[in-house]
Amino acid sequence: MTRIWDINPVDQTIIDPAGRECPIDPMSGQPKIPGSAMTEAPPPTGEHEAAQAIGGAWQVVPDWRGHVYWTDDGERHEIAELGIEPPGGALNEAPPTPLDDLATAALARINAGYASALKAILDQYPRDETLSFDKQEAQADAWWAWYDPDGNDQAGTEPTTPYLDSMLITRPIGKLELVNRIRDKAARFSDAHGQATGKRQALEDEVRAALEAEDRDTLAALTW
């Protein structure tokens, strides 16, 4: 009985290493060998090898299909074709991320958190109003320094406060009340801004220390 081995039409490899009995032509009674089959048994193959029909004969070729490897630059590759082997020096696991890259990523997370925190503070006020904060605070502080009952007690010439005077035209709450509100708002804004900035700088110091200590776990975990 003639035995045949069917060939996969996609990659020309053997379909069933055990083969099968060749069908018989009912008219002639002779074996009827399909065009996509071989009558020669395929050669034995080892790990990462496959028997492939090339030019009417079996050849043993590398078979690393599905194998994943990494190169030194951290790039991931997957072999999808017969005859391709991993290059020399290929890594079976992803190489560790360079320390400088870990530090850069940590700083990016921290800075993103800092920006978000500042946005939350600034979102309480219209952007155009924040542009006048320095002017409001400077005039309010100057006027308070002149007015302060425990200090100057209105001695000398009252400082000019044109911006505050313009505000009072449409917000007639009294100059002392306006000055107190501006100074209180400035103090709260400065406190929140300062705390966020201090936190960012402290985290930046931690990144620098972890980088010097080559502490990968800390660099990977540091965030806002």
One Martini backbone bead per residue (centre of mass of N, CA, C, O) as a GRO file, in nm:
protein
  224
    1MET     BB    1   0.095   0.037   0.024
    2THR     BB    2   0.061   0.361  -0.039
    3ARG     BB    3   0.223   0.649   0.092
    4ILE     BB    4   0.127   0.981   0.201
    5TRP     BB    5   0.209   1.346   0.200
    6ASP     BB    6   0.072   1.629   0.281
    7ILE     BB    7   0.058   1.965   0.155
    8ASN     BB    8   0.076   2.282   0.241
    9PRO     BB    9  -0.022   2.547   0.035
   10VAL     BB   10   0.100   2.787   0.198
   11ASP     BB   11   0.408   2.653   0.318
   12GLN     BB   12   0.493   2.348   0.238
   13THR     BB   13   0.408   2.172   0.466
   14ILE     BB   14   0.329   1.932   0.670
   15ILE     BB   15   0.033   1.809   0.792
   16ASP     BB   16   0.100   1.486   0.843
   17PRO     BB   17   0.354   1.295   0.961
   18ALA     BB   18   0.200   1.011   0.918
   19GLY     BB   19   0.010   1.021   0.707
   20ARG     BB   20  -0.139   0.833   0.422
   21GLU     BB   21  -0.332   0.662   0.229
   22CYS     BB   22  -0.356   0.606  -0.090
   23PRO     BB   23  -0.556   0.649  -0.327
   24ILE     BB   24  -0.773   0.473  -0.549
   25ASP     BB   25  -0.826   0.409  -0.869
   26PRO     BB   26  -1.120   0.271  -0.985
   27MET     BB   27  -1.025   0.207  -1.279
   28SER     BB   28  -0.710   0.101  -1.233
   29GLY     BB   29  -0.615   0.033  -0.927
   30GLN     BB   30  -0.433   0.273  -0.874
   31PRO     BB   31  -0.255   0.498  -0.745
   32LYS     BB   32  -0.367   0.836  -0.642
   33ILE     BB   33  -0.173   1.111  -0.660
   34PRO     BB   34  -0.166   1.399  -0.540
   35GLY     BB   35  -0.032   1.709  -0.614
   36SER     BB   36  -0.023   1.768  -0.276
   37ALA     BB   37   0.194   1.522  -0.263
   38MET     BB   38   0.406   1.280  -0.102
   39THR     BB   39   0.597   0.966  -0.110
   40GLU     BB   40   0.799   1.087   0.075
   41ALA     BB   41   0.924   1.093   0.366
   42PRO     BB   42   0.985   1.290   0.605
   43PRO     BB   43   1.208   1.429   0.786
   44PRO     BB   44   1.343   1.473   1.068
   45THR     BB   45   1.268   1.689   1.350
   46GLY     BB   46   1.325   1.954   1.552
   47GLU     BB   47   1.352   2.213   1.722
   48HIS     BB   48   1.270   2.461   1.519
   49GLU     BB   49   1.150   2.264   1.288
   50ALA     BB   50   1.082   2.194   0.931
   51ALA     BB   51   0.912   2.038   0.674
   52GLN     BB   52   0.984   2.127   0.328
   53ALA     BB   53   0.863   2.167   0.007
   54ILE     BB   54   1.133   2.183  -0.239
   55GLY     BB   55   1.138   2.096  -0.554
   56GLY     BB   56   1.022   1.795  -0.469
   57ALA     BB   57   1.163   1.825  -0.180
   58TRP     BB   58   1.284   1.776   0.123
   59GLN     BB   59   1.329   2.028   0.385
   60VAL     BB   60   1.509   2.158   0.649
   61VAL     BB   61   1.372   2.423   0.843
   62PRO     BB   62   1.330   2.690   1.008
   63ASP     BB   63   1.091   2.714   1.308
   64TRP     BB   64   0.987   3.033   1.467
   65ARG     BB   65   0.699   3.059   1.481
   66GLY     BB   66   0.586   3.288   1.736
   67HIS     BB   67   0.842   3.408   1.816
   68VAL     BB   68   0.967   3.612   2.080
   69TYR     BB   69   1.174   3.910   2.063
   70TRP     BB   70   1.458   4.111   2.165
   71THR     BB   71   1.637   4.392   2.144
   72ASP     BB   72   1.856   4.612   2.284
   73ASP     BB   73   1.645   4.858   2.212
   74GLY     BB   74   1.348   4.717   2.295
   75GLU     BB   75   1.246   4.570   2.051
   76ARG     BB   76   0.976   4.400   1.923
   77HIS     BB   77   0.950   4.054   1.801
   78GLU     BB   78   0.788   3.844   1.541
   79ILE     BB   79   0.781   3.538   1.402
   80ALA     BB   80   0.608   3.444   1.073
   81GLU     BB   81   0.834   3.274   0.921
   82LEU     BB   82   1.000   3.069   0.750
   83GLY     BB   83   1.359   3.065   0.785
   84ILE     BB   84   1.358   3.230   1.056
   85GLU     BB   85   1.586   3.364   1.286
   86PRO     BB   86   1.719   3.465   1.549
   87PRO     BB   87   1.932   3.682   1.629
   88GLY     BB   88   2.208   3.766   1.750
   89GLY     BB   89   2.136   3.858   2.082
   90ALA     BB   90   1.870   3.776   2.147
   91LEU     BB   91   1.581   3.831   2.350
   92ASN     BB   92   1.334   3.671   2.561
   93GLU     BB   93   1.332   3.950   2.702
   94ALA     BB   94   1.275   4.242   2.807
   95PRO     BB   95   1.457   4.496   2.853
   96PRO     BB   96   1.555   4.716   3.055
   97THR     BB   97   1.489   5.019   3.132
   98PRO     BB   98   1.640   5.291   3.123
   99LEU     BB   99   1.702   5.507   3.370
  100ASP     BB  100   1.653   5.771   3.214
  101ASP     BB  101   1.368   5.689   3.119
  102LEU     BB  102   1.242   5.658   3.397
  103ALA     BB  103   1.294   5.950   3.486
  104THR     BB  104   1.141   6.090   3.259
  105ALA     BB  105   0.865   5.959   3.322
  106ALA     BB  106   0.840   6.062   3.611
  107LEU     BB  107   0.850   6.366   3.543
  108ALA     BB  108   0.603   6.363   3.362
  109ARG     BB  109   0.401   6.282   3.581
  110ILE     BB  110   0.456   6.512   3.775
  111ASN     BB  111   0.404   6.752   3.580
  112ALA     BB  112   0.113   6.671   3.518
  113GLY     BB  113   0.012   6.701   3.810
  114TYR     BB  114   0.091   6.994   3.846
  115ALA     BB  115  -0.079   7.110   3.616
  116SER     BB  116  -0.348   7.008   3.731
  117ALA     BB  117  -0.336   7.162   3.999
  118LEU     BB  118  -0.318   7.448   3.878
  119LYS     BB  119  -0.578   7.432   3.717
  120ALA     BB  120  -0.766   7.402   3.962
  121ILE     BB  121  -0.697   7.684   4.066
  122LEU     BB  122  -0.744   7.863   3.804
  123ASP     BB  123  -1.047   7.770   3.746
  124GLN     BB  124  -1.170   7.978   3.964
  125TYR     BB  125  -1.069   8.177   3.736
  126PRO     BB  126  -1.050   8.389   3.508
  127ARG     BB  127  -0.796   8.448   3.304
  128ASP     BB  128  -0.812   8.760   3.286
  129GLU     BB  129  -0.800   8.800   3.595
  130THR     BB  130  -0.518   8.676   3.654
  131LEU     BB  131  -0.363   8.914   3.508
  132SER     BB  132  -0.443   9.113   3.772
  133PHE     BB  133  -0.325   9.011   4.041
  134ASP     BB  134  -0.065   9.176   4.081
  135LYS     BB  135  -0.205   9.451   4.080
  136GLN     BB  136  -0.401   9.408   4.309
  137GLU     BB  137  -0.195   9.330   4.529
  138ALA     BB  138  -0.011   9.577   4.520
  139GLN     BB  139  -0.232   9.790   4.588
  140ALA     BB  140  -0.339   9.657   4.847
  141ASP     BB  141  -0.071   9.657   5.005
  142ALA     BB  142  -0.015   9.960   4.991
  143TRP     BB  143  -0.275  10.052   5.129
  144TRP     BB  144  -0.243   9.886   5.392
  145ALA     BB  145   0.025  10.011   5.486
  146TRP     BB  146  -0.116  10.288   5.528
  147TYR     BB  147  -0.376  10.195   5.706
  148ASP     BB  148  -0.268  10.037   5.932
  149PRO     BB  149  -0.341  10.060   6.269
  150ASP     BB  150  -0.060   9.894   6.360
  151GLY     BB  151   0.102  10.109   6.192
  152ASN     BB  152   0.072  10.378   6.007
  153ASP     BB  153  -0.221  10.501   6.033
  154GLN     BB  154  -0.251  10.709   5.780
  155ALA     BB  155   0.015  10.818   5.725
  156GLY     BB  156   0.030  11.037   5.502
  157THR     BB  157   0.005  10.945   5.178
  158GLU     BB  158  -0.219  10.816   4.986
  159PRO     BB  159  -0.220  10.574   4.777
  160THR     BB  160  -0.250  10.489   4.461
  161THR     BB  161  -0.555  10.302   4.312
  162PRO     BB  162  -0.676  10.267   4.010
  163TYR     BB  163  -0.778   9.975   3.993
  164LEU     BB  164  -0.954   9.974   4.248
  165ASP     BB  165  -1.128  10.216   4.172
  166SER     BB  166  -1.254  10.077   3.926
  167MET     BB  167  -1.386   9.845   4.082
  168LEU     BB  168  -1.569  10.030   4.271
  169ILE     BB  169  -1.770  10.130   4.061
  170THR     BB  170  -1.897   9.814   4.031
  171ARG     BB  171  -1.795   9.760   4.356
  172PRO     BB  172  -1.955   9.901   4.629
  173ILE     BB  173  -1.777   9.793   4.930
  174GLY     BB  174  -1.530   9.926   4.987
  175LYS     BB  175  -1.196   9.950   5.026
  176LEU     BB  176  -1.133   9.773   5.269
  177GLU     BB  177  -1.289   9.524   5.174
  178LEU     BB  178  -1.140   9.486   4.908
  179VAL     BB  179  -0.857   9.455   5.022
  180ASN     BB  180  -0.915   9.209   5.201
  181ARG     BB  181  -1.003   9.020   4.973
  182ILE     BB  182  -0.750   9.031   4.801
  183ARG     BB  183  -0.548   8.935   5.022
  184ASP     BB  184  -0.689   8.668   5.080
  185LYS     BB  185  -0.678   8.551   4.796
  186ALA     BB  186  -0.370   8.570   4.764
  187ALA     BB  187  -0.299   8.384   4.999
  188ARG     BB  188  -0.448   8.130   4.896
  189PHE     BB  189  -0.309   8.112   4.624
  190SER     BB  190  -0.016   8.104   4.726
  191ASP     BB  191  -0.046   7.850   4.898
  192ALA     BB  192  -0.135   7.650   4.679
  193HIS     BB  193   0.097   7.703   4.484
  194GLY     BB  194   0.329   7.643   4.682
  195GLN     BB  195   0.257   7.350   4.750
  196ALA     BB  196   0.276   7.241   4.462
  197THR     BB  197   0.569   7.328   4.412
  198GLY     BB  198   0.696   7.178   4.649
  199LYS     BB  199   0.609   6.896   4.562
  200ARG     BB  200   0.753   6.890   4.292
  201GLN     BB  201   1.042   6.934   4.404
  202ALA     BB  202   1.047   6.686   4.589
  203LEU     BB  203   1.004   6.477   4.362
  204GLU     BB  204   1.253   6.559   4.202
  205ASP     BB  205   1.450   6.471   4.423
  206GLU     BB  206   1.366   6.171   4.418
  207VAL     BB  207   1.453   6.116   4.132
  208ARG     BB  208   1.750   6.186   4.165
  209ALA     BB  209   1.810   5.979   4.389
  210ALA     BB  210   1.717   5.724   4.235
  211LEU     BB  211   1.914   5.755   4.001
  212GLU     BB  212   2.176   5.740   4.170
  213ALA     BB  213   2.074   5.450   4.301
  214GLU     BB  214   1.931   5.270   4.087
  215ASP     BB  215   1.605   5.285   4.147
  216ARG     BB  216   1.361   5.140   3.974
  217ASP     BB  217   1.107   5.119   4.151
  218THR     BB  218   1.086   5.418   4.223
  219LEU     BB  219   1.078   5.534   3.936
  220ALA     BB  220   0.815   5.372   3.856
  221ALA     BB  221   0.632   5.498   4.107
  222LEU     BB  222   0.661   5.785   4.062
  223THR     BB  223   0.419   6.038   4.147
  224TRP     BB  224   0.162   6.266   4.218
   0.00000   0.00000   0.00000
